[in-house]
Each structure stands twice: as C-alpha cells, then as structure tokens.
Amino acid sequence: MNILGKRYWYFFLSLVVIVPGLVLIAMNGLPLSIDFTGGSILEIRFAGETPASADVVQVYESLGVKDVQVQPTSTGTVQIRSSFLDEAASVEVQNELKAQFGDLTVERFDSVGPSIGQQVTQRAALAVAIAALAVVFYITYTFRGLEHAFRYGIIAIVAMIHDVAVVMSITAIGGQFWGWQVDALFLTALLTVIGFSVQDKIVVFDRIRENSNVYRRLPFETLANHSIVQTLQRSINTQLMTVEFMLLALALFGGITLREFAVILLVGLFSGTYSSIFIAAPLLVVWQNQEWKTWFRRKEPQML
C-alpha cells in the first residue's frame, strides 16, 4: 500500500477544507462569543407569539443598548446578544420587553466584561503557544537518537496547526450558516484536539524511529510508508471505533447545547488522525527529499 506516493493529493484535499474557512475569517473574523468579546446574552421565552427580531432590536436600541443580535433557537426561545448589561439594565430591558410583547420567562442571562473577555483570549493564546513549545522540546529530546530529530518536532507542530486550521475553518463556516460561536466550550474542544493530534503524531513517529533501527538500508520514503501501514489499523480502531462514534452519537442526540461542541471535537479528532497519516509523515518525506527544489523546475525534454 503506497500511501505516501499520493501525498500531494492529501495536501490539496486539506487546502480544499481549510481555505474556504480562512477566507470567511479574513472577511468577517471569527464568530466570537461574549466569552471573548465581552457583552451580555439574554435567552427568553415569550408566553405568546414570538416577536420579530427587528422589533426586539428596536426595544434594546430605544434603551441605548448597542450591538444587538437576535437569534431564535430550535427550542422556541430567543437568544439576544448585546453590549454589556449589568443586572439593573437587564431588568429594565426585560420590563420593556414585557410591556411591548407580553409575559416572558428568562431562561438564561450571562454578562462578561470586556476586560475578562480580553484575559480569556490572551490565556487561550498562551495555552496553545506553551503546548506547541512543549511538543517541540519533548519530541526533539525523545527522538534525539535519530538524524535531524528536531524535524519531527517541527512537523508535529505544523500538523497540529493543520488540525487547528481545520477546526477554525469548520467553525467559521458553521458561524456563517448556523450561527456557531467561539466560546469557552470551543476552547476546551480545541485544546482536546491539540492533545489528541500530538498523541497520534508521536505514535506514527515512534514507529518510524523503531523501524529506522531495523531497516537501515531502506530509503526513507519506503521506511515511512511501511511505518504508516503498521500504525494504520491502530489509528482507525482507536479513533473511529471508539471516540468518533461516541461523539457522533453526542452530536445527534446530545441536545443543542452540546451539539456544536461535539461536532467540533468530531471534526478535530478526525483531522488529527488524518493529519498523522496523510500530512505529518508525508511532510517528513518532503523535507527529507528536499522536494521543494524541484517544484518550479521545468522538466527537461526527453530525447527521441
């Protein structure tokens, strides 16, 4: 089974998944929740007919509240996101909504100040950066017996960035079409994806290390391909037969509050398994062969 022979097709497939989401992020930014931006979210259920979103926005704006977004949910409630509201301002908004549209029930009210949202963003970035550095140092030290051991650490980070980009792309697409948002639960899913991603890479790389001591005369591409085939069944059984099926069930039957979290984990862990086999090891081969030197070179015409 020559998996590495089609490595550029795998790179292309990843770009097809990642690029559309990155374009959306470049155009609209990530759909950040109040956990990161600061603000308030009020989820209410009207006793009578649910008013139009524009009418709800008008009530907020009449009280001087800005950045109002109204989103009906599948459970019959209405989620209203706005700039920061304290408890008194929230009660004032609720009273005005009652006066305009009748009785209502408050299902949820959360407020996060802008400074707290900024701290969450900074700590999230710091957590990812520390994880990336730890991976490089750990893999470089563990694989120190191999030639160019640092390459394994660098490639693991590149493949991890690939998995993060896939998650970000899917989230941006979900935010565009289904109203997904990047919140604290998303950060939990992302860090979990990073952990599983690195674990899978280490398993594949460790098999390459073991085979390097056994098949010393084999070309590196052949050795890496053989190592991937040996770990293929383990990766599929571990991910698809256990974690992925559980997450799929959670996404389908776990309720609306966990659905986005489950889908992100489902996609991210699948990407982690995919990148271990079809991105990380192929990139090692590309680096070993220094294939970029021939990417833009014209082929010499063959003599008849």
LONU-836588 format. One record per residue (C-alpha): x, y, z; residue in three letters; residue number from 1. Coordinates in nm, 2 decimals. Example, Ala and Ser with C-alpha at 12.3 -4.5 7.8 and 13.67 -1.06 7.14 Angstrom:
BEGIN
+--------+--------+--------+------+--------+
|     xx |     yy |     zz | logu | vodren |
+--------+--------+--------+------+--------+
|   1.23 |  -0.45 |   0.78 |  ALA |      1 |
|   1.37 |  -0.11 |   0.71 |  SER |      2 |
+--------+--------+--------+------+--------+
//
This chain:
BEGIN
+--------+--------+--------+------+--------+
|     xx |     yy |     zz | logu | vodren |
+--------+--------+--------+------+--------+
|   0.00 |   0.00 |   0.00 |  MET |      1 |
|   0.18 |   0.31 |  -0.13 |  ASN |      2 |
|   0.02 |   0.58 |   0.09 |  ILE |      3 |
|   0.30 |   0.84 |   0.06 |  LEU |      4 |
|   0.30 |   0.82 |  -0.32 |  GLY |      5 |
|  -0.01 |   1.04 |  -0.34 |  LYS |      6 |
|   0.10 |   1.29 |  -0.07 |  ARG |      7 |
|   0.03 |   1.60 |  -0.28 |  TYR |      8 |
|  -0.33 |   1.49 |  -0.33 |  TRP |      9 |
|  -0.36 |   1.48 |   0.05 |  TYR |     10 |
|  -0.21 |   1.83 |   0.08 |  PHE |     11 |
|  -0.46 |   1.95 |  -0.18 |  PHE |     12 |
|  -0.76 |   1.80 |   0.00 |  LEU |     13 |
|  -0.66 |   1.98 |   0.32 |  SER |     14 |
|  -0.64 |   2.31 |   0.13 |  LEU |     15 |
|  -0.99 |   2.25 |   0.00 |  VAL |     16 |
|  -1.12 |   2.22 |   0.35 |  VAL |     17 |
|  -0.91 |   2.49 |   0.51 |  ILE |     18 |
|  -0.91 |   2.77 |   0.25 |  VAL |     19 |
|  -1.29 |   2.85 |   0.24 |  PRO |     20 |
|  -1.30 |   2.89 |   0.62 |  GLY |     21 |
|  -0.99 |   3.11 |   0.62 |  LEU |     22 |
|  -1.14 |   3.33 |   0.36 |  VAL |     23 |
|  -1.45 |   3.37 |   0.57 |  LEU |     24 |
|  -1.24 |   3.45 |   0.87 |  ILE |     25 |
|  -1.04 |   3.71 |   0.67 |  ALA |     26 |
|  -1.37 |   3.87 |   0.56 |  MET |     27 |
|  -1.58 |   3.85 |   0.87 |  ASN |     28 |
|  -1.34 |   3.75 |   1.15 |  GLY |     29 |
|  -1.41 |   3.46 |   1.39 |  LEU |     30 |
|  -1.76 |   3.44 |   1.53 |  PRO |     31 |
|  -1.65 |   3.52 |   1.89 |  LEU |     32 |
|  -1.90 |   3.49 |   2.17 |  SER |     33 |
|  -1.92 |   3.72 |   2.47 |  ILE |     34 |
|  -1.67 |   3.49 |   2.65 |  ASP |     35 |
|  -1.40 |   3.66 |   2.43 |  PHE |     36 |
|  -1.55 |   3.99 |   2.33 |  THR |     37 |
|  -1.74 |   4.08 |   2.65 |  GLY |     38 |
|  -2.11 |   4.16 |   2.65 |  GLY |     39 |
|  -2.44 |   4.00 |   2.76 |  SER |     40 |
|  -2.66 |   3.72 |   2.64 |  ILE |     41 |
|  -3.03 |   3.71 |   2.74 |  LEU |     42 |
|  -3.23 |   3.40 |   2.65 |  GLU |     43 |
|  -3.60 |   3.44 |   2.69 |  ILE |     44 |
|  -3.92 |   3.25 |   2.61 |  ARG |     45 |
|  -4.23 |   3.46 |   2.52 |  PHE |     46 |
|  -4.56 |   3.34 |   2.66 |  ALA |     47 |
|  -4.74 |   3.45 |   2.34 |  GLY |     48 |
|  -4.63 |   3.49 |   1.98 |  GLU |     49 |
|  -4.26 |   3.54 |   1.94 |  THR |     50 |
|  -4.20 |   3.89 |   1.81 |  PRO |     51 |
|  -3.99 |   3.97 |   1.50 |  ALA |     52 |
|  -3.62 |   4.01 |   1.56 |  SER |     53 |
|  -3.62 |   4.37 |   1.43 |  ALA |     54 |
|  -3.88 |   4.46 |   1.69 |  ASP |     55 |
|  -3.67 |   4.32 |   1.97 |  VAL |     56 |
|  -3.36 |   4.50 |   1.84 |  VAL |     57 |
|  -3.57 |   4.82 |   1.84 |  GLN |     58 |
|  -3.65 |   4.78 |   2.21 |  VAL |     59 |
|  -3.29 |   4.74 |   2.30 |  TYR |     60 |
|  -3.18 |   5.04 |   2.09 |  GLU |     61 |
|  -3.45 |   5.25 |   2.24 |  SER |     62 |
|  -3.28 |   5.19 |   2.58 |  LEU |     63 |
|  -2.94 |   5.28 |   2.45 |  GLY |     64 |
|  -2.81 |   4.93 |   2.42 |  VAL |     65 |
|  -2.58 |   4.86 |   2.12 |  LYS |     66 |
|  -2.46 |   4.57 |   1.91 |  ASP |     67 |
|  -2.78 |   4.37 |   1.95 |  VAL |     68 |
|  -2.81 |   4.03 |   1.77 |  GLN |     69 |
|  -3.13 |   3.83 |   1.80 |  VAL |     70 |
|  -3.13 |   3.46 |   1.72 |  GLN |     71 |
|  -3.44 |   3.23 |   1.76 |  PRO |     72 |
|  -3.35 |   2.87 |   1.88 |  THR |     73 |
|  -3.49 |   2.54 |   1.79 |  SER |     74 |
|  -3.64 |   2.50 |   2.14 |  THR |     75 |
|  -3.87 |   2.81 |   2.10 |  GLY |     76 |
|  -3.66 |   3.06 |   2.29 |  THR |     77 |
|  -3.49 |   3.37 |   2.17 |  VAL |     78 |
|  -3.12 |   3.45 |   2.24 |  GLN |     79 |
|  -3.04 |   3.81 |   2.24 |  ILE |     80 |
|  -2.67 |   3.92 |   2.24 |  ARG |     81 |
|  -2.57 |   4.28 |   2.31 |  SER |     82 |
|  -2.31 |   4.50 |   2.46 |  SER |     83 |
|  -2.25 |   4.47 |   2.84 |  PHE |     84 |
|  -2.56 |   4.49 |   3.06 |  LEU |     85 |
|  -2.54 |   4.49 |   3.44 |  ASP |     86 |
|  -2.82 |   4.34 |   3.65 |  GLU |     87 |
|  -3.02 |   4.67 |   3.67 |  ALA |     88 |
|  -3.00 |   4.73 |   3.29 |  ALA |     89 |
|  -3.11 |   4.37 |   3.23 |  SER |     90 |
|  -3.42 |   4.41 |   3.45 |  VAL |     91 |
|  -3.50 |   4.73 |   3.26 |  GLU |     92 |
|  -3.48 |   4.55 |   2.93 |  VAL |     93 |
|  -3.69 |   4.27 |   3.05 |  GLN |     94 |
|  -3.96 |   4.51 |   3.18 |  ASN |     95 |
|  -3.97 |   4.69 |   2.84 |  GLU |     96 |
|  -3.99 |   4.36 |   2.65 |  LEU |     97 |
|  -4.29 |   4.26 |   2.88 |  LYS |     98 |
|  -4.46 |   4.59 |   2.82 |  ALA |     99 |
|  -4.42 |   4.56 |   2.44 |  GLN |    100 |
|  -4.48 |   4.18 |   2.38 |  PHE |    101 |
|  -4.64 |   4.04 |   2.69 |  GLY |    102 |
|  -4.52 |   3.79 |   2.96 |  ASP |    103 |
|  -4.19 |   3.62 |   2.92 |  LEU |    104 |
|  -3.97 |   3.38 |   3.10 |  THR |    105 |
|  -3.59 |   3.43 |   3.14 |  VAL |    106 |
|  -3.41 |   3.11 |   3.06 |  GLU |    107 |
|  -3.06 |   3.25 |   3.09 |  ARG |    108 |
|  -2.87 |   3.57 |   3.15 |  PHE |    109 |
|  -2.49 |   3.60 |   3.14 |  ASP |    110 |
|  -2.27 |   3.90 |   3.13 |  SER |    111 |
|  -1.89 |   3.92 |   3.07 |  VAL |    112 |
|  -1.70 |   4.24 |   3.10 |  GLY |    113 |
|  -1.46 |   4.34 |   2.81 |  PRO |    114 |
|  -1.15 |   4.30 |   3.04 |  SER |    115 |
|  -1.25 |   3.95 |   3.13 |  ILE |    116 |
|  -1.30 |   3.86 |   2.76 |  GLY |    117 |
|  -0.96 |   4.00 |   2.68 |  GLN |    118 |
|  -0.80 |   3.79 |   2.95 |  GLN |    119 |
|  -0.97 |   3.48 |   2.82 |  VAL |    120 |
|  -0.83 |   3.55 |   2.47 |  THR |    121 |
|  -0.48 |   3.61 |   2.60 |  GLN |    122 |
|  -0.48 |   3.30 |   2.82 |  ARG |    123 |
|  -0.61 |   3.08 |   2.53 |  ALA |    124 |
|  -0.33 |   3.20 |   2.30 |  ALA |    125 |
|  -0.08 |   3.15 |   2.58 |  LEU |    126 |
|  -0.20 |   2.79 |   2.64 |  ALA |    127 |
|  -0.17 |   2.70 |   2.27 |  VAL |    128 |
|   0.18 |   2.86 |   2.25 |  ALA |    129 |
|   0.31 |   2.67 |   2.56 |  ILE |    130 |
|   0.16 |   2.34 |   2.43 |  ALA |    131 |
|   0.34 |   2.39 |   2.09 |  ALA |    132 |
|   0.68 |   2.47 |   2.25 |  LEU |    133 |
|   0.64 |   2.17 |   2.49 |  ALA |    134 |
|   0.57 |   1.94 |   2.19 |  VAL |    135 |
|   0.88 |   2.06 |   2.00 |  VAL |    136 |
|   1.11 |   2.01 |   2.30 |  PHE |    137 |
|   0.96 |   1.68 |   2.40 |  TYR |    138 |
|   0.98 |   1.52 |   2.06 |  ILE |    139 |
|   1.32 |   1.66 |   1.98 |  THR |    140 |
|   1.45 |   1.51 |   2.31 |  TYR |    141 |
|   1.27 |   1.18 |   2.27 |  THR |    142 |
|   1.39 |   1.13 |   1.91 |  PHE |    143 |
|   1.75 |   1.26 |   1.97 |  ARG |    144 |
|   1.89 |   0.93 |   1.85 |  GLY |    145 |
|   1.77 |   1.00 |   1.50 |  LEU |    146 |
|   1.93 |   1.22 |   1.24 |  GLU |    147 |
|   1.76 |   1.56 |   1.23 |  HIS |    148 |
|   1.54 |   1.49 |   1.54 |  ALA |    149 |
|   1.42 |   1.85 |   1.55 |  PHE |    150 |
|   1.23 |   1.79 |   1.22 |  ARG |    151 |
|   0.99 |   1.56 |   1.40 |  TYR |    152 |
|   0.90 |   1.83 |   1.65 |  GLY |    153 |
|   0.86 |   2.09 |   1.38 |  ILE |    154 |
|   0.65 |   1.87 |   1.16 |  ILE |    155 |
|   0.43 |   1.77 |   1.46 |  ALA |    156 |
|   0.36 |   2.15 |   1.52 |  ILE |    157 |
|   0.29 |   2.20 |   1.15 |  VAL |    158 |
|   0.04 |   1.91 |   1.15 |  ALA |    159 |
|  -0.11 |   2.04 |   1.47 |  MET |    160 |
|  -0.15 |   2.38 |   1.31 |  ILE |    161 |
|  -0.32 |   2.20 |   1.02 |  HIS |    162 |
|  -0.57 |   2.05 |   1.27 |  ASP |    163 |
|  -0.64 |   2.38 |   1.44 |  VAL |    164 |
|  -0.69 |   2.54 |   1.09 |  ALA |    165 |
|  -0.94 |   2.27 |   1.00 |  VAL |    166 |
|  -1.13 |   2.33 |   1.33 |  VAL |    167 |
|  -1.12 |   2.71 |   1.27 |  MET |    168 |
|  -1.24 |   2.67 |   0.91 |  SER |    169 |
|  -1.53 |   2.45 |   1.01 |  ILE |    170 |
|  -1.62 |   2.69 |   1.29 |  THR |    171 |
|  -1.62 |   2.99 |   1.06 |  ALA |    172 |
|  -1.84 |   2.80 |   0.81 |  ILE |    173 |
|  -2.07 |   2.70 |   1.09 |  GLY |    174 |
|  -2.08 |   3.06 |   1.22 |  GLY |    175 |
|  -2.17 |   3.18 |   0.87 |  GLN |    176 |
|  -2.46 |   2.93 |   0.81 |  PHE |    177 |
|  -2.57 |   2.80 |   1.15 |  TRP |    178 |
|  -2.48 |   3.08 |   1.40 |  GLY |    179 |
|  -2.19 |   2.90 |   1.57 |  TRP |    180 |
|  -1.97 |   3.10 |   1.81 |  GLN |    181 |
|  -1.63 |   3.06 |   1.96 |  VAL |    182 |
|  -1.68 |   3.04 |   2.33 |  ASP |    183 |
|  -1.51 |   2.88 |   2.64 |  ALA |    184 |
|  -1.65 |   2.54 |   2.54 |  LEU |    185 |
|  -1.49 |   2.58 |   2.20 |  PHE |    186 |
|  -1.16 |   2.64 |   2.36 |  LEU |    187 |
|  -1.20 |   2.32 |   2.56 |  THR |    188 |
|  -1.26 |   2.13 |   2.24 |  ALA |    189 |
|  -0.97 |   2.29 |   2.06 |  LEU |    190 |
|  -0.72 |   2.20 |   2.34 |  LEU |    191 |
|  -0.85 |   1.85 |   2.34 |  THR |    192 |
|  -0.80 |   1.83 |   1.96 |  VAL |    193 |
|  -0.44 |   1.95 |   2.01 |  ILE |    194 |
|  -0.37 |   1.69 |   2.27 |  GLY |    195 |
|  -0.51 |   1.40 |   2.06 |  PHE |    196 |
|  -0.34 |   1.54 |   1.75 |  SER |    197 |
|   0.01 |   1.54 |   1.91 |  VAL |    198 |
|  -0.05 |   1.19 |   2.06 |  GLN |    199 |
|  -0.13 |   1.05 |   1.72 |  ASP |    200 |
|   0.18 |   1.21 |   1.56 |  LYS |    201 |
|   0.40 |   1.06 |   1.83 |  ILE |    202 |
|   0.27 |   0.72 |   1.77 |  VAL |    203 |
|   0.35 |   0.74 |   1.40 |  VAL |    204 |
|   0.68 |   0.90 |   1.45 |  PHE |    205 |
|   0.78 |   0.64 |   1.72 |  ASP |    206 |
|   0.71 |   0.36 |   1.47 |  ARG |    207 |
|   0.93 |   0.54 |   1.22 |  ILE |    208 |
|   1.21 |   0.56 |   1.48 |  ARG |    209 |
|   1.18 |   0.19 |   1.57 |  GLU |    210 |
|   1.19 |   0.09 |   1.20 |  ASN |    211 |
|   1.49 |   0.31 |   1.14 |  SER |    212 |
|   1.69 |   0.09 |   1.36 |  ASN |    213 |
|   1.57 |  -0.23 |   1.19 |  VAL |    214 |
|   1.55 |  -0.13 |   0.82 |  TYR |    215 |
|   1.85 |   0.10 |   0.80 |  ARG |    216 |
|   1.92 |   0.04 |   0.43 |  ARG |    217 |
|   1.57 |   0.12 |   0.31 |  LEU |    218 |
|   1.50 |   0.46 |   0.15 |  PRO |    219 |
|   1.33 |   0.70 |   0.40 |  PHE |    220 |
|   1.01 |   0.72 |   0.20 |  GLU |    221 |
|   0.98 |   0.34 |   0.19 |  THR |    222 |
|   1.05 |   0.32 |   0.56 |  LEU |    223 |
|   0.80 |   0.59 |   0.65 |  ALA |    224 |
|   0.53 |   0.43 |   0.43 |  ASN |    225 |
|   0.59 |   0.09 |   0.59 |  HIS |    226 |
|   0.56 |   0.26 |   0.94 |  SER |    227 |
|   0.23 |   0.42 |   0.85 |  ILE |    228 |
|   0.08 |   0.10 |   0.72 |  VAL |    229 |
|   0.18 |  -0.07 |   1.05 |  GLN |    230 |
|   0.00 |   0.20 |   1.26 |  THR |    231 |
|  -0.30 |   0.24 |   1.03 |  LEU |    232 |
|  -0.52 |  -0.02 |   1.19 |  GLN |    233 |
|  -0.44 |   0.11 |   1.54 |  ARG |    234 |
|  -0.53 |   0.47 |   1.44 |  SER |    235 |
|  -0.86 |   0.37 |   1.28 |  ILE |    236 |
|  -0.96 |   0.14 |   1.56 |  ASN |    237 |
|  -0.87 |   0.39 |   1.83 |  THR |    238 |
|  -1.04 |   0.69 |   1.67 |  GLN |    239 |
|  -1.33 |   0.56 |   1.46 |  LEU |    240 |
|  -1.44 |   0.26 |   1.66 |  MET |    241 |
|  -1.44 |   0.44 |   2.00 |  THR |    242 |
|  -1.41 |   0.82 |   2.01 |  VAL |    243 |
|  -1.57 |   0.92 |   1.68 |  GLU |    244 |
|  -1.88 |   0.70 |   1.72 |  PHE |    245 |
|  -1.93 |   0.83 |   2.07 |  MET |    246 |
|  -1.90 |   1.19 |   1.95 |  LEU |    247 |
|  -2.13 |   1.13 |   1.66 |  LEU |    248 |
|  -2.40 |   1.00 |   1.90 |  ALA |    249 |
|  -2.35 |   1.30 |   2.12 |  LEU |    250 |
|  -2.38 |   1.54 |   1.82 |  ALA |    251 |
|  -2.70 |   1.37 |   1.71 |  LEU |    252 |
|  -2.87 |   1.31 |   2.04 |  PHE |    253 |
|  -2.69 |   1.52 |   2.30 |  GLY |    254 |
|  -2.91 |   1.83 |   2.27 |  GLY |    255 |
|  -2.85 |   2.17 |   2.12 |  ILE |    256 |
|  -2.62 |   2.30 |   2.39 |  THR |    257 |
|  -2.36 |   2.02 |   2.33 |  LEU |    258 |
|  -2.41 |   1.98 |   1.96 |  ARG |    259 |
|  -2.16 |   2.24 |   1.84 |  GLU |    260 |
|  -1.90 |   2.12 |   2.10 |  PHE |    261 |
|  -1.95 |   1.75 |   1.98 |  ALA |    262 |
|  -1.92 |   1.84 |   1.61 |  VAL |    263 |
|  -1.60 |   2.04 |   1.66 |  ILE |    264 |
|  -1.45 |   1.76 |   1.86 |  LEU |    265 |
|  -1.57 |   1.51 |   1.59 |  LEU |    266 |
|  -1.41 |   1.71 |   1.31 |  VAL |    267 |
|  -1.10 |   1.79 |   1.51 |  GLY |    268 |
|  -1.02 |   1.44 |   1.62 |  LEU |    269 |
|  -1.08 |   1.30 |   1.27 |  PHE |    270 |
|  -0.85 |   1.57 |   1.14 |  SER |    271 |
|  -0.59 |   1.47 |   1.40 |  GLY |    272 |
|  -0.60 |   1.11 |   1.28 |  THR |    273 |
|  -0.60 |   1.21 |   0.91 |  TYR |    274 |
|  -0.30 |   1.45 |   0.95 |  SER |    275 |
|  -0.09 |   1.19 |   1.14 |  SER |    276 |
|  -0.11 |   0.96 |   0.84 |  ILE |    277 |
|  -0.16 |   1.19 |   0.54 |  PHE |    278 |
|   0.01 |   1.51 |   0.64 |  ILE |    279 |
|   0.28 |   1.47 |   0.91 |  ALA |    280 |
|   0.46 |   1.17 |   0.76 |  ALA |    281 |
|   0.44 |   1.30 |   0.40 |  PRO |    282 |
|   0.58 |   1.63 |   0.52 |  LEU |    283 |
|   0.87 |   1.44 |   0.67 |  LEU |    284 |
|   0.94 |   1.28 |   0.33 |  VAL |    285 |
|   0.91 |   1.61 |   0.15 |  VAL |    286 |
|   1.17 |   1.76 |   0.40 |  TRP |    287 |
|   1.40 |   1.46 |   0.38 |  GLN |    288 |
|   1.40 |   1.47 |   0.00 |  ASN |    289 |
|   1.40 |   1.85 |  -0.02 |  GLN |    290 |
|   1.13 |   1.82 |  -0.28 |  GLU |    291 |
|   1.07 |   2.20 |  -0.29 |  TRP |    292 |
|   1.38 |   2.23 |  -0.50 |  LYS |    293 |
|   1.20 |   2.07 |  -0.79 |  THR |    294 |
|   0.86 |   2.22 |  -0.75 |  TRP |    295 |
|   0.91 |   2.50 |  -1.00 |  PHE |    296 |
|   1.18 |   2.34 |  -1.22 |  ARG |    297 |
|   1.09 |   2.28 |  -1.58 |  ARG |    298 |
|   1.11 |   1.92 |  -1.69 |  LYS |    299 |
|   1.39 |   1.85 |  -1.93 |  GLU |    300 |
|   1.25 |   1.75 |  -2.27 |  PRO |    301 |
|   1.32 |   1.38 |  -2.34 |  GLN |    302 |
|   1.54 |   1.29 |  -2.64 |  MET |    303 |
|   1.38 |   1.07 |  -2.90 |  LEU |    304 |
+--------+--------+--------+------+--------+
//
